[in-house]
């Protein structure tokens, strides 16, 4: 399973944006979990108005194209040679997926006869895998999508979504989380994509800790029951077998790190990480207690000058632009049977953040295991969903009227002034 997160700085992707450099790996994964932050600018219109789904559609289209990329047959032997030569750089997974649309069965067999070992990176018949969008959800600027190998899709059930807003007034969706719950065979997964409170003032880390606590407390998945006598799937994040938490967590370097630029020049990441707020707060037991994160051997991912490999310098003339470089973009996990294989960052200059991604080896229970039963009695019974989660058809809780149909000022203002909490993801997303 490859997990990736990227704050794209409110920029809409152009058609030529190359995502393959972000997904670089020697062999294709079975599952891709990709989270984005700031796919739209976080201005008042996008936070309070109708949700702009145009950028998310473009991101999904680019991802689909990268995962199922076509290549000319004449290019394939060179890619295979690069993949098997240890002196070459790592091969993009999409290069290994390129046969399916381009070649007919006869051409594919010719290629496989010439390269008999290529079966190891594809399906049992030697053809590279196709990938399907299992689930996707947008909340203002946050986008989370899960792509699975086409032959695995029929083994996925109980797809559900939950959104928690932690932005303006503590409720709106300019900050917060999207969580996707699913069952693969007999193993339950939860993927949590977050954009936490920003800022590098002293005490801002406490607000980020509070965001994590509230997301864990408020995230609830609508109940489903496929048939009588079957256990219900988890209804909260921590009840899942395996959990991945990804996103722009916004933790910065603690104050007092005056030699940060000298350490950056020397690539002394370990000395800088001693000041990393997330690690400090986690060691103190104030956040993510019991969660794991891989060792970081890459440079801080934020904040870069536009289209540059240079950080925004501390001596910038504009005070608002002063940012101490930090590891804002992180991937954590919890649960047995998850083994991290590597933890890296990409080098795209598209945003002021660098993307971060990680490959996991995942143990999945295919045979049904004994679990405590939760009764279906008095619970709403719904059809177990195995299709895409797009929009709100799977949000089974009562829904308030969409902001597409009302003025942003009236219903929202009344709701906030009354002190009531929005009861569904839609109100938060708008």
N, C-alpha and C positions, 0 to 999 in steps of 0.2 A: 504494500500500500504506500503510494507516494502522497505526502501531505505538503501543501504549499500555501503561503500567505504573502500578500502584497498590498501595501497601501499605494494606490496609483495616483494620489494627489489631485483628485477631481478631474482628471483628464480622460477624455473619450479615446479609445484606441483607434488607430488608423489601420487600414487594411493590410499594410505591409509590416505591422508589428510582429516580430518573431518571438513566439513563446517557447520555441524548442530549446533555446538556450537556458530557459528557466527550468525546464523539465529534464535536463540532461541526466542520463543514466545508462548503464551498460545493457540493461534488459528491461523490457516493458513491465510495468506493474499490473496487477489485477484490478486495483481500485485506485482512483485518483480523487483526492479530497482537496478542493481548491477554494480558498477564501480570499476575498478582496475587501479593502476598505477605501472609502472616498471614491467610488466609481462615478459619483456626481459631486460637484462643489457643495460644501455644507453651508449654503446660504439660506436665508429665511424662506425663499420661494420653494426650495427643495425640501426643507424640513417641515414647513407648515402646509404646503400646497399638495397638488396631486403628484403621486410618485412617477418619476421619469424612468420608464423601463427600457428606453432606447439603448443606453450604454450597456445595460446587463445583457441585452440581446446580442450586442456586438461582441462582448466578451465571450459569451457562450458559443457564438459562431466561430470565433477564432480558436477557442479551445477544441471544439469538435474537429475543425480542420487540422489542427496540429496533431491530435490523437489519431486521426484516420487519414493521414497525409498520403497523397499519391506521388509516385516518382516514376520517371522513365526507367524502363527495364535496363537500359544501357548504364545507368548510374549504380545499379544494385551491387555488382561485384566489387566496386571500390568501397562501398559502405561496409560490405561484409569483411573485406580485407582490413579496413580500419578497426572494425570491432574485434577482430581476432589478433591484432597486432598489439602487444602490450606497450610498445613505445608510442602508440598513437594516443591522442586525447580521448576521453570517454565519448561514446557514441550517443547521440540523441535517441530517445526511445522512439520518436516518430519515424526515424530512418528505418527502424525495424518493423514498422507497421505498414509500409508503403505498398506491399504487393496486392492487397485484397481487391482494391477497386481497379487497379491498373492492369493486372495480368489475368488472363483467362487460365483455366485449370491446366491446360497443356503447357503454357509458358511457365507457370509456377513449377510444374513438375520438372521442366528442363533446368530451371534455376536450382531446385533442390537436389537434382542429380549431380550438379556441378559442385554444390556446397552441402554435403550430407549432414554436417553438424549443425546446420541452421535450424533444425527442428527444435532445439533447446530453447529458442526464444519465441516460439509461436505456439499454435494450438497442436493437438495430437496429429493432425494430418499435415503439419508443416506450414499451414497458412497463418500469417500474422493475425492477431486478434483485432476484432472491431470493438469499439467502445460506445456505450449508450449512456445518455444522461438519465441517471436514476432519480435525482432530486435536485431542485434548485430553488432558492428563495432570496428575495431582495428586501431589505429594510432601509429606506433612504439610500445611504451610500455603502451599506454593507451588502455583500453578495457571497453566498455560500452555495457551492455546487458539488455533487458527487457523481462521478462517472465510473461505470463498472464494465468489465469485460462482458460482451454480449451474451456469452454462454453462462454467465453467473447471474444474470438478471432474474431468471425464473426462480432462483433460490433466495431472492430478497423479498421480505415481507415487512408488514407493520411500519411502513414509511410514514413518519409524522414530523411536524415542524412546530417549533415554539420560538417566539420572539420576545425579547425584553428590551425596552427602551431605558436608557440611563443618561439621556442627554439633557436638554433644556428642561428645567423644573424637575429633573429626576425621572422624567417619563418619556420624553420625545426620542425619536429614533436616530438623531444625529450621532449619538453614541449608544452602545448597548451590545446585544448579542443576537445571533441567529443560531439555533440548535436544530440539528437533524438527527432523528432517531431511526434506526432500522435494525432489522434482524437478518443476518446472513446465515443460512442453514439454521443452526440452533444457538448462535452466538449473537448477543445484542451489542450494538455500537451506538455511540453518541458522539457527534462532531459539533463542536462549539466554536463558532467564529465570532470574535469580539473586536470592538474598537472601544478602548477604555478612555477614561478622562485624560486629557492632555495637560501639558504644563510641566515646568521644571522648577517651580518655586518649592521651598521647603514646606512639607505637608501635603503636597499633591499626591505623593505615594499612598497616603492614607485614603484619599478619595478613590484611587484605583483599587485598593484593597476592598473598599466598600462596594465598588462595582462588582467585583468577583463574588463577594458574599451575596449580594442581592440577585445576581444572575443565577447562582446556585439555588437560592431560595424561591425565586419566582418562576423559573423555567418549569413548566408542566406540559406534558404531552397528553393529548386527548385520548381517552381510553378506547381500546379496541378489543374485540374478542372474536376470533375467527369461528369458533364453534364451542358449544357447551363442554365444560370439563377441561378446557385448555387454559393454561396459565396466561394471565394478561401480561403484555410487555411492560417494561419499566415506564413509570410516569414522571420520573425526575432524572436529572443528569447522573447522579452518583449511584443510581440503581443499575446502571448498565454494566455489562461485563468488561467492555473496553471503551475508553473515553479519550478523545483527542481534543485538546484546547489549542486553538491557533488564532493568530491575529496581531493587530497593532495594540499591544498591551500598554504601550506608552511609558513604561518604567524607564527612568533616566539614570544618570550617574549622580550619586549622592554629592552634596556640597562639600567643598574642601578638597576637591581633586584638581588643584591648581596646575599640576604638571601634565594635564591631559594631552596637550598638543605635543609635548616632548615624547610621551609614551606612544602616541599615534605614529609619530615619525619612526619610532623604533619597532613598530608593529608588536608592541608588548601588550597583547590583549589580556593576558592573565592578570597583570597588575591593574589594568583598567577595570576588569570584572570584579575586583575586590570592592569597588565602589558601586557596582550595579545594584540598583534599588530592589529589583525583583529577587535577586539572590539574598540580599540582606533581609528583606521582609520574609522570605520563605524560611531562611535559617532560624529566624526568630519565632516562627510558627504563626505569623499573623496572616499569611495567605498561602494558598496552594499546599497546605500541609499534607504530606503523603504523595504528592505528585512528583513526577520525574521530568527532567530535561537533560538532553545530551550535552556533552562538553562543547563549548563554543571555541572554535579555532578560526573564526573569521572576523573581519573588521566590523565596527559598528555600522548599522544599516541606515542610520538617519543622523543628520540631515544634509543632503547634498545640494550643491548648486545645480540649477537646471541644465540638463544635457552635459553633465560634467562628472569627473571622478574626484572632484574637490569638495570637501565639506564647507558648509557655510561657516565662515571664520568668526571667531569671537570678537574681532575688531571691526565687524561690519558697521557701517555708518548708521544703518537703521536698527534701532534697538529691538524692534519687533522681530527682526530676522536673526537675532543672535540665538544660536542653538548650540549647546554642547553636544558633540556626537554621542550617540547612545544606541544600545541594542533594543530598540522599541519593538521589533518584529520577532515573535517567538512562537515556538511549538512545544507544548507540554503534553504529557500523557499519564494515564492512570489505568491500572488493570493488569492482570496476569496474561501471559501469552503474547505480549507486545515486546518486540526487541528492535531497538533502533539500529539501523545499519550504517547510516551516516546523516549528518546535519550540516547543511551548507547554505550559502547565499548565492544568488545570481548577480549578474553584473549589468543588467539592463539600465540605461540612463533615462528611461522613459519618465521616471518619477523622482521625487526627492528622497524616496525610500528605495532600498534594494530589496528584491524579493528574497524570501527564505523558504527552504524546502527540506524535507527529510524523508528518507525511505525507511519503512518498517517491515519486518517479517512478522506476520500475524498468524497465530494459531487459532483455528476455527473448529468448533465442535460440529461435526456433521451428524453424528448419532445423537439422538435426543438424550439429554441428561436430566437427572431428577432435580427439580427446583421447587421451592415452596410455592404452593398454589395460592393465587388470589382469586377469589370467587368472582364470577361474572354476574351474579345475581344483583339486581338493582343498579347495574352499570349499563349505560347505553351500549347497545350492540350495533356494531357497524361492520361493513365489509372490510376484510383485511386488504389493504392497498398494496399492490405490487407495481403500480404505474408511476409516472413521473409526479413529483411534487412541484407543481408550478402554480403560482398565484395562491389563492386561499381556499381551494376546495377541500383541503385536508384539515383546515382549522375548524374543528367541529364545535368550538365554544360559541355562545351567542355573540353576534357581531354588531358593532355600532355602525351607523350609516357612514358610507365612504366619504372622505373629504372631497372626492371628485364631484359629489353631489351637493356639498354645502360650502358655505363660506368659511375659510380658515379661521376667521376671527370669532365667529359666534359660538359654535358648539365647543370648540377647543378651549376658548377662554372660560366659558361657563364650567367646563369640566375641571380645569385647573383651579379656578377660584373656589369651587365647591370642596376642594380637597380630596375628591374622589380619584381613585386610580383607574386608568383605562383597563377594560376587562378583556381586551383581545389584541392580537398582533397588528391588526389593521390600523387601529387608532394610533398605536405606537409608531408604525411605519410611516404614517403621514405627518 
